[in-house]
Amino acid sequence: MDRLIQLDLAGLTVRELNQFLHQELPSRGAGWHVDVLNPNGMHNLAVGLNASVDVDIRGHAGYFIAGMNQQARVTVHGNVGWSVAENIMSGSVRVKGCASECAAASGHGGLVVIEQDASSRCGISMKGCDIVVGGSVGHLSAFMAQAGTLVVRGNAGPGLGDSLYEAVIYVGGEIHSLGADAREEPMQMEDHARVAELLTRAGFPAETGRFKRIASARSLYHWHADAGDRY
Amino acid sequence: MCGIVGFLARDTRLRESLGEFVVPMLTCMGERGPDSAGLAIFSDDLPDGLRRYSFYTSVRTFDWLRFLEDFAAATEATAEIDVVESHAVLMTSATPAMVNEWLAARRDPIHLLSVGRKIDVYKDEGHPADISRRYGFTAFTGSHAVGHTRMATESAVSPAHAHPFTAGEDFCLVHNGSLSNPYSIRRRLEKKGVRFETDNDTEAACRFLEWRMREGDPLERALERGFDELDGFYTLLMATADKLVLVRDAFACKPAVVAETDEYVAISSEYRALAHLPGVKGARIFEPVPEQIYSWTA
């Protein structure tokens, strides 16, 4: 059984919360569980964690929640604002509600789960993390995404995967439009396995039949002098 | 960066507390816009034939009673005035044309902020919390309100450059973002006789929309034209005599969040400005999507 600590932001500053999570909590060893009460849309909660701990944020939170996360498992029981799990390195971040723009932007590793919708630019410039969105994503999601996997159970907005590098996107619903250099490719056995594994880890049914695979056509990888007017 | 807030009381009992709901929202959004702030508040109609004119003066010693006496004598209109700090509301039977003509002849150090049967506009330099306190926003009552906290990026910090902007009657607009073609819009409108008061980009959007409404477009149609005409980044929150209207541009890189309950609609740049509202935890909370027109009626 985890040992529980409750921290109430009604009487604690964000800096005090984060200092506790950075310094005191890891020194107590493994198996701790922190409940953060009254987040009330505050920004920068549980940023920069680097310990194998569980943090539950009980309510709607603001911008940059659980940014730069390493090892920790952070769950937000509500919605989040912009840039949740920005630059996540490892561990996991779960949002039970919706996420605003730039969810998991630049994420290098770990798993980010948005149980409902994520807004525009979800997974922008992702560099190796995995993202599972239970609902839909907004425009320009996975823009310039370099590595990792974005799984969207619902629909994708305009310009999906614009200027994509080696990240791969799987969409279960409708795609409004693909961005430059993104293309649909046939789903292979390993694609179904990859989506099923991520859906299972995210806590969703591993039904992969309706998913499409979107990857880079790699036509923007090299500069073509003869086609300069097309850039 | 700037902050926007809006509140519309669906339950008429909340009208008595409008200022109490809005001031914490405005104060919280002071972190997004600490240099100046403004509030437009829509209260009950004046009796038939009367209008409200909100004024700002930078001259603290300005003699408003003398102003009122001169105005009443010159226009022979009924007139009352309420003065708080640098702000005055003139309630009169004089038409906007009469008031403007009279003002133009006098060159008083005052600035006309709004005209209408419901709207009062307050705006000034300083932190939103200080401005709210100085002008007694907490005591305000009414059906709906729109507020703005400004962090200036494209034109001067002054009361005139603060939002809300108004044009015509009972219409105002606040803006988070920046327009890249305000001057071309302005040049087009000026040829049609529209007059501008500042070099602020938001004023171009405000006057463009009001011009379209004068030409017969409903606000929603004017906004659809605006999606083609206004180039730049914007979350625009507007109010008319009985509505709040919200749009975001196609890029939607300027934030907004809406909380709706049976009792009220509350809008802000960030959720934290809504967190104090009663029943907000059970509200329908959503982020408005790009180029969709959201409208709520008081």
Interface residues (C-beta under 8 A of the other chain):
Chain A: N40 G41 M42 H43 G59 H60 G62 Y63 N79 G81 W82 C98 S100 E101 S119 S120 G138 H139
Chain B: A250 A252 C253 P255 V257 E270 Y271 R272 A273 L274 A275 H276 K281 I285 F286 E287 V289 P290
